[in-house]
Amino acid sequence: MQDGPDDAEELKARLAKLRGDLQAQRESGRKEADRKAEADLTDKGLGQAMSLGFRVLSEFVAAIVVGALIGWQLDEWLGTSPFLLILLLGLGVAAGFWNIYRLAVLPSGRGGSKES
């Protein structure tokens, strides 16, 4: 089967049409991505980010404060100052980092399964 001049012109026309369609598809995809990125920066996306940030901060600070308070009180009762304060403060810091790690590895969807 040999390609004649008509077949070559037809193929070039089809190729030009496909090229135009592909370019239009890429541009609409970029516009959609830009709209989605802009929507993520609106109140809902910012609110979710702030909520997560406050949760991380509160989990970390709470673990440290609880560890320090328990250590301080045990030191008062047992007279081992400052050994238990330092020990439980360190454990509180470790627990705070562990809580942040658990928040970071959870799937972004609320219905995701939690491993461990």
Buried (B, 14 or more C-beta within 10 A) or exposed (E): EEEEEEEEEEEEEEEEEEEEEEEEEEEEEEEEEEEEEEEEEEEEEEEEEEEEEEEBEEBBEBBBEBBBBBBBEBBEEEEEEEEBBEBBBBBBBEBBBEBBEEEEEEEEEEEEEEEE
